[in-house]
Amino acid sequence: MVLRTTRVTASLLGAAALAATCALTSDAGAVVVEKIVAVVGDRAILLSDLHTRAHPFLTQLNARCPIGTPQCIPAENKIYQQTLDRMVDEELEELAAKRSNVNVSSTDVTLTIERLAKLNNIPVSQLLADVTRQSGMSEAEYRQELRQQVLESKLLQRIAQSQIRITRQDLEEMYRRMVERERQILLYQPAWLVLQLGPTPSAELVATRLKEATELAKRAREGADFAELVRRYSDDSATRDSGGELGIRAPAGSPAAQAGQQRPLADALEKAALGLAIGDVSEPFRFKDALVVMKVTNRQPSRYTSFEAAQAEMGQRVQSEKLEKAKQQWLKDLRRRTHVDVRFL
């Protein structure tokens, strides 16, 4: 987007100039003085600039609820605030780039557009047409948007070189998180072993049954047939003969569950099951009037076949995450060292 900023003198920073849009009349006619919504260093961001930058997002919002209606006002205000925050960050980046002699040429932007078109396997002309159709941006506005992205990328490369360090522990932790996240959408087949406690069990009964459930879980993990243990010891008559099988289930937040294609388990049962790999057996836990031991007998194949196979992807994800954190800290430091006065609420 085109970001128009105005150099301001000390007199323009007064309360009267910042307070509101006003019109001054003279023999030459009316001169419109726009509202200044933020000042970064000695540069001002105008209300008209904010409206221009927010327009594509407001257009998308308007497709869901009419702009200006009471139900839409909170979302509209949020768009303006987030857009203004981004514009302030961009001004801070421009100041940092100037101090560091970092520049982005029109050739840099053209090459970026060509790479994006090639990545999408379409001509540049179609890419630009798609951008205009989907966002309402002109080619000039789109080039300015890309210029800002390239400038930020160049600045962040310097941060990455000096601050970003990636360890094997970082990669393993990211792999664990990605596997857990993926399990939130994969269909799976759980089974359970149930030891009833009754509605008001005594402490002695709970302790006895917990000891029994812990021993059964241990036996299952050591190789005993879980289905056979269920048939011999489970108190749930509905699933005992089938070895505790609960059928194919979908995590509650998965597309299959949201579409009603597969039933999710109760929250407590799902939480235990999603923490298990295929063949794993849980520790006993309390569920309603019983103690339960869970096992996952099958799950849709994961695209993460092994840590080694996914290591390159994990490296990219860790770098992106660390770079984003470093960027936010960098911007925070820039704000602290630069005069920033945000007047739009």
SULTAZI-V366520 format. One record per residue. N is the residue number from 1. RES is the residue in one small letter. SS is DSSP state (A for helix, B for strand, O for the rest). PHI is phi in degrees with one decimal (* if undefined). D_CENTER is the distance of its C-alpha to the mean C-alpha in whole Angstrom. Layout:
N;RES;SS;PHI;D_CENTER
N;RES;SS;PHI;D_CENTER
This chain:
1;m;O;*;23
2;v;O;-76.2;27
3;l;O;-110.1;26
4;r;O;-90.5;30
5;t;B;-126.6;31
6;t;B;-128.3;34
7;r;B;-65.5;36
8;v;O;-125.1;37
9;t;O;-95.9;40
10;a;A;-60.5;41
11;s;A;-65.1;42
12;l;A;-72.9;39
13;l;A;-85.4;37
14;g;O;-67.1;40
15;a;A;-62.8;39
16;a;A;-65.2;41
17;a;A;-71.2;39
18;l;A;-85.6;35
19;a;A;-70.3;36
20;a;O;-165.5;36
21;t;O;-71.6;37
22;c;B;-146.2;41
23;a;B;-123.0;44
24;l;B;-106.7;47
25;t;B;-102.3;50
26;s;B;-153.0;53
27;d;O;-62.1;55
28;a;O;-80.2;53
29;g;B;115.6;51
30;a;B;-86.8;47
31;v;B;-116.0;45
32;v;B;-87.8;41
33;v;B;-103.6;39
34;e;O;-76.9;36
35;k;O;-70.7;34
36;i;B;-96.0;32
37;v;B;-94.9;28
38;a;B;-163.0;27
39;v;B;-125.6;29
40;v;B;-123.7;28
41;g;O;65.7;31
42;d;O;-113.1;34
43;r;B;-117.1;32
44;a;B;-109.1;31
45;i;B;-105.8;28
46;l;B;-91.1;30
47;l;A;-60.8;29
48;s;A;-64.7;30
49;d;A;-63.5;27
50;l;A;-63.7;25
51;h;A;-60.2;26
52;t;A;-63.7;26
53;r;A;-68.1;22
54;a;A;-81.9;21
55;h;A;-54.8;23
56;p;A;-60.0;21
57;f;A;-72.1;18
58;l;A;-67.3;21
59;t;A;-63.0;22
60;q;A;-64.2;19
61;l;A;-63.8;19
62;n;A;-63.2;23
63;a;O;-70.9;23
64;r;O;-98.7;22
65;c;O;-152.5;24
66;p;O;-62.6;26
67;i;O;-60.2;26
68;g;O;94.5;28
69;t;O;-76.7;28
70;p;A;-54.5;28
71;q;A;-71.4;25
72;c;A;-97.9;23
73;i;A;-59.4;24
74;p;A;-58.9;21
75;a;A;-67.6;18
76;e;A;-64.1;21
77;n;A;-62.8;21
78;k;A;-63.8;17
79;i;A;-61.3;17
80;y;A;-62.3;20
81;q;A;-67.1;19
82;q;A;-65.3;15
83;t;A;-65.4;18
84;l;A;-65.7;20
85;d;A;-57.3;18
86;r;A;-64.7;17
87;m;A;-64.5;21
88;v;A;-64.0;22
89;d;A;-59.3;19
90;e;A;-63.8;21
91;e;A;-64.1;24
92;l;A;-63.1;24
93;e;A;-65.6;23
94;e;A;-62.2;26
95;l;A;-64.2;28
96;a;A;-64.3;27
97;a;A;-64.0;28
98;k;A;-63.3;31
99;r;A;-66.9;32
100;s;A;-96.1;31
101;n;O;58.2;32
102;v;O;-97.7;29
103;n;O;-128.2;30
104;v;O;-127.2;29
105;s;O;-89.2;31
106;s;A;-63.2;32
107;t;A;-65.6;32
108;d;A;-57.6;29
109;v;A;-67.7;27
110;t;A;-61.1;29
111;l;A;-63.8;29
112;t;A;-64.1;25
113;i;A;-62.6;26
114;e;A;-64.1;28
115;r;A;-65.7;25
116;l;A;-64.7;23
117;a;A;-63.9;26
118;k;A;-65.2;27
119;l;A;-60.7;23
120;n;O;-91.6;23
121;n;O;57.6;27
122;i;O;-137.1;28
123;p;O;-67.3;31
124;v;A;-58.6;30
125;s;A;-60.0;31
126;q;A;-71.3;29
127;l;A;-58.9;26
128;l;A;-65.3;27
129;a;A;-65.9;28
130;d;A;-64.0;25
131;v;A;-61.3;23
132;t;A;-62.9;26
133;r;A;-65.6;26
134;q;A;-83.8;22
135;s;A;-115.2;21
136;g;O;83.5;25
137;m;O;-76.7;25
138;s;O;-76.8;28
139;e;A;-61.7;29
140;a;A;-63.1;29
141;e;A;-66.6;26
142;y;A;-65.5;24
143;r;A;-63.2;26
144;q;A;-66.9;25
145;e;A;-62.1;21
146;l;A;-66.2;22
147;r;A;-57.3;24
148;q;A;-65.6;22
149;q;A;-66.0;19
150;v;A;-66.8;22
151;l;A;-60.3;23
152;e;A;-62.3;20
153;s;A;-61.3;20
154;k;A;-63.7;23
155;l;A;-66.0;23
156;l;A;-71.2;20
157;q;A;-60.0;22
158;r;A;-66.4;24
159;i;A;-64.1;22
160;a;A;-60.5;21
161;q;A;-65.3;25
162;s;A;-98.0;26
163;q;A;-121.0;23
164;i;O;-85.9;21
165;r;O;-128.2;22
166;i;O;-117.3;21
167;t;O;-106.8;23
168;r;A;-61.9;24
169;q;A;-60.5;22
170;d;A;-60.3;19
171;l;A;-65.6;19
172;e;A;-66.4;20
173;e;A;-66.0;18
174;m;A;-64.6;15
175;y;A;-61.0;17
176;r;A;-60.4;17
177;r;A;-64.8;14
178;m;A;-69.0;13
179;v;A;-64.2;16
180;e;A;-63.5;15
181;r;A;-64.9;12
182;e;A;-64.3;14
183;r;A;-62.5;17
184;q;O;-70.7;15
185;i;O;-124.6;16
186;l;O;-85.6;19
187;l;O;-66.0;23
188;y;B;-149.7;25
189;q;B;-119.6;29
190;p;B;-96.0;29
191;a;B;-137.5;33
192;w;B;-139.3;34
193;l;B;-119.2;37
194;v;B;-118.2;38
195;l;B;-115.9;40
196;q;B;-69.9;41
197;l;O;-112.7;42
198;g;O;89.0;43
199;p;O;-67.6;42
200;t;O;-134.3;44
201;p;O;-73.6;44
202;s;O;-76.2;46
203;a;A;-62.1;45
204;e;A;-64.5;47
205;l;A;-64.8;46
206;v;A;-59.7;42
207;a;A;-64.1;43
208;t;A;-65.8;45
209;r;A;-69.6;43
210;l;A;-65.0;40
211;k;A;-62.2;42
212;e;A;-65.1;43
213;a;A;-65.4;39
214;t;A;-64.2;39
215;e;A;-67.3;41
216;l;A;-65.4;40
217;a;A;-62.6;37
218;k;A;-62.5;39
219;r;A;-62.0;41
220;a;A;-64.8;38
221;r;A;-68.8;36
222;e;O;-86.5;40
223;g;O;120.4;40
224;a;O;-65.3;42
225;d;O;-68.1;41
226;f;A;-61.8;39
227;a;A;-61.4;40
228;e;A;-69.1;43
229;l;A;-61.8;42
230;v;A;-62.4;41
231;r;A;-61.4;44
232;r;A;-86.4;46
233;y;A;-121.0;44
234;s;O;-71.1;42
235;d;O;-94.9;43
236;d;O;-91.4;41
237;s;A;-66.4;43
238;a;A;-69.4;41
239;t;A;-119.4;39
240;r;A;-61.7;42
241;d;O;-67.2;44
242;s;O;-92.1;41
243;g;O;76.1;40
244;g;O;84.2;37
245;e;B;-63.1;35
246;l;B;-109.5;32
247;g;B;80.8;32
248;i;B;-76.3;29
249;r;B;-126.0;26
250;a;O;-119.1;22
251;p;O;-56.6;19
252;a;O;-56.6;19
253;g;O;-91.2;15
254;s;O;-79.3;16
255;p;A;-56.6;18
256;a;A;-63.8;21
257;a;A;-72.0;21
258;q;A;-63.0;20
259;a;O;-85.6;22
260;g;O;76.5;25
261;q;O;-79.8;26
262;q;O;-138.6;26
263;r;O;-83.4;26
264;p;O;-85.5;24
265;l;O;-80.9;26
266;a;O;-59.8;26
267;d;A;-52.1;23
268;a;A;-64.9;25
269;l;A;-69.9;26
270;e;A;-63.7;23
271;k;A;-57.4;21
272;a;A;-67.6;24
273;a;A;-68.4;24
274;l;A;-69.9;21
275;g;O;-84.7;22
276;l;O;-107.3;24
277;a;O;-80.4;25
278;i;O;-60.2;28
279;g;O;92.0;31
280;d;O;-73.7;30
281;v;B;-123.9;31
282;s;O;-80.8;30
283;e;O;-73.4;32
284;p;O;-62.7;34
285;f;B;-145.6;32
286;r;B;-80.2;33
287;f;B;-139.9;32
288;k;O;55.1;34
289;d;O;-100.3;38
290;a;B;-149.7;37
291;l;B;-104.9;36
292;v;B;-127.0;34
293;v;B;-118.3;33
294;m;B;-106.3;31
295;k;B;-140.5;31
296;v;B;-101.8;28
297;t;B;-90.1;31
298;n;B;-162.2;29
299;r;B;-157.1;25
300;q;O;-53.3;24
301;p;O;-59.0;24
302;s;O;-85.9;21
303;r;O;-77.5;20
304;y;O;-94.6;20
305;t;O;-72.5;24
306;s;O;-164.2;24
307;f;A;-61.9;23
308;e;A;-61.2;25
309;a;A;-67.4;24
310;a;A;-98.8;21
311;q;A;-60.8;21
312;a;A;-63.6;21
313;e;A;-63.6;17
314;m;A;-62.9;16
315;g;A;-62.3;18
316;q;A;-65.5;16
317;r;A;-66.9;13
318;v;A;-63.8;14
319;q;A;-61.8;15
320;s;A;-62.2;12
321;e;A;-65.9;11
322;k;A;-67.2;14
323;l;A;-66.5;15
324;e;A;-64.7;12
325;k;A;-64.5;13
326;a;A;-65.2;17
327;k;A;-62.5;16
328;q;A;-62.0;15
329;q;A;-67.7;18
330;w;A;-62.0;20
331;l;A;-64.5;19
332;k;A;-62.1;20
333;d;A;-65.7;23
334;l;A;-62.1;24
335;r;A;-62.0;24
336;r;A;-67.7;26
337;r;A;-92.5;29
338;t;O;-121.5;29
339;h;O;-66.6;30
340;v;B;-127.3;27
341;d;B;-127.2;28
342;v;B;-96.0;26
343;r;O;-110.9;28
344;f;O;-88.8;26
345;l;O;-121.5;25
